[in-house]
Amino acid sequence: MRRQGKHYRSDASGSRLLQALPASAKALLAQVCGWAMAVLLLSLGVVPAKIWAIVAAQALIAALSAFVLKSERWWIAIHLAFSPLIVAALRLDIAPGWYLVGFLMLVAVYWTSFRTRVPLYLSNRETVNAVAALIPSAPPMRILDIGCGTGSLVVRLARLRPDCTLTGIEAAPLPYLISRLRAIGCPNLRIVRGDFFDRPWKEYDLVYAFLSPVPMTAVWDKARADLVPGSLLVSNSFPIQEVDASGVIEVGEKRGTQLFVYRVDK
Ligand SMILES: C[S@@+](CC[C@H](N)C(=O)[O-])C[C@H]1O[C@@H](n2cnc3c(N)ncnc32)[C@H](O)[C@@H]1O
């Protein structure tokens, strides 16, 4: 009986260990499971020796594996589409150089997204107006956009408020280059390349973040360490877990954007 109990415990901790794997390792594991099972089913004659039947079996098993591994739900759709798209692309006979170009473009746009878990999406015009409404008419504010992407927020805000000084920090090369180009003609806007966690925020009155749920606790810790009391941290869409916002602004556009405003008071 005792041995059985031990088995149960090690099974449970084994599955917990698998579920705690990073998203990229889970994705790889799901794909490997998909191919291994598809080949096994093919050799047993369960799946007919036809390319689309094999690929369909692989995709379904990979998606099921991702579900069992408790991957985020969008991984299920990615696994369902991954191998069918590869086979379809191979049949189109596209020159291999185009895959390299596509890969390099994705690297230039997403850069360290696999580590930071923050993809690129952009603040819309209504959100920029809502942030602008948070800025008092005087005195001029110093504003920082951590992860400024292609400059959607900082460029518009710099034009709306020429009296304020703005800085955007961006890690990914292509969005950085685009925001540098868009900043030409905005003397009150500076775009810096790098990791925003590696730079001091102490000179800013308002820090804007449009990131993902993953870094928000670390962002709050840095805001409290760096910013002077009274400064604001504004997070587009992603609240900070277990911290009460001083205010929540409904932007009121189609997307239903919410801005979570946190006042740093140490
Ligand atoms: C969702 S986009 C937001 C872009 C922009 N702030 C806006 O509102 O339109 C987030 C950006 O943050 C960048 N990013 C994520 N983590 C970063 C980090 N630690 N340092 C610098 N940039 C980062 C990503 O490369 C991405 O371009």
The ligand as an SDF file (V2000), in Angstrom:
LIG
                    3D

 27 29  0  0  0  0  0  0  0  0999 V2000
    2.7900   45.1770  -26.8500 C   0  0  0  0  0  0  0  0  0  0  0  0
    4.1310   46.0600  -27.5380 S   0  0  0  0  0  0  0  0  0  0  0  0
    3.6560   47.7030  -27.1020 C   0  0  0  0  0  0  0  0  0  0  0  0
    4.2160   48.7630  -28.0200 C   0  0  0  0  0  0  0  0  0  0  0  0
    3.9320   50.2050  -27.6270 C   0  0  0  0  0  0  0  0  0  0  0  0
    4.2150   50.4790  -26.2380 N   0  0  0  0  0  0  0  0  0  0  0  0
    2.5190   50.5710  -27.8960 C   0  0  0  0  0  0  0  0  0  0  0  0
    1.7950   50.7420  -26.9250 O   0  0  0  0  0  0  0  0  0  0  0  0
    2.1320   50.6600  -29.0760 O   0  0  0  0  0  0  0  0  0  0  0  0
    5.3990   45.6600  -26.3520 C   0  0  0  0  0  0  0  0  0  0  0  0
    6.8040   45.9460  -26.8270 C   0  0  0  0  0  0  0  0  0  0  0  0
    7.6610   45.8180  -25.7010 O   0  0  0  0  0  0  0  0  0  0  0  0
    8.9110   45.3020  -26.1520 C   0  0  0  0  0  0  0  0  0  0  0  0
    9.5620   44.7290  -24.9730 N   0  0  0  0  0  0  0  0  0  0  0  0
    9.1520   43.6820  -24.2340 C   0  0  0  0  0  0  0  0  0  0  0  0
    9.9720   43.4660  -23.1980 N   0  0  0  0  0  0  0  0  0  0  0  0
   10.9580   44.4110  -23.2970 C   0  0  0  0  0  0  0  0  0  0  0  0
   12.0980   44.7240  -22.5030 C   0  0  0  0  0  0  0  0  0  0  0  0
   12.3880   44.0230  -21.3970 N   0  0  0  0  0  0  0  0  0  0  0  0
   12.8590   45.7830  -22.8790 N   0  0  0  0  0  0  0  0  0  0  0  0
   12.5510   46.5170  -23.9870 C   0  0  0  0  0  0  0  0  0  0  0  0
   11.4830   46.2570  -24.7800 N   0  0  0  0  0  0  0  0  0  0  0  0
   10.6930   45.2230  -24.4290 C   0  0  0  0  0  0  0  0  0  0  0  0
    8.5350   44.3080  -27.2280 C   0  0  0  0  0  0  0  0  0  0  0  0
    9.6210   44.0990  -28.1120 O   0  0  0  0  0  0  0  0  0  0  0  0
    7.3380   45.0050  -27.8980 C   0  0  0  0  0  0  0  0  0  0  0  0
    7.7530   45.7640  -29.0080 O   0  0  0  0  0  0  0  0  0  0  0  0
  1  2  1  0
  2  3  1  0
  2 10  1  0
  3  4  1  0
  4  5  1  0
  5  6  1  0
  5  7  1  0
  7  8  2  0
  7  9  1  0
 10 11  1  0
 11 12  1  0
 11 26  1  0
 12 13  1  0
 13 14  1  0
 13 24  1  0
 14 15  1  0
 14 23  1  0
 15 16  2  0
 16 17  1  0
 17 18  1  0
 17 23  2  0
 18 19  1  0
 18 20  2  0
 20 21  1  0
 21 22  2  0
 22 23  1  0
 24 25  1  0
 24 26  1  0
 26 27  1  0
M  CHG  2   2   1   9  -1
M  END
$$$$
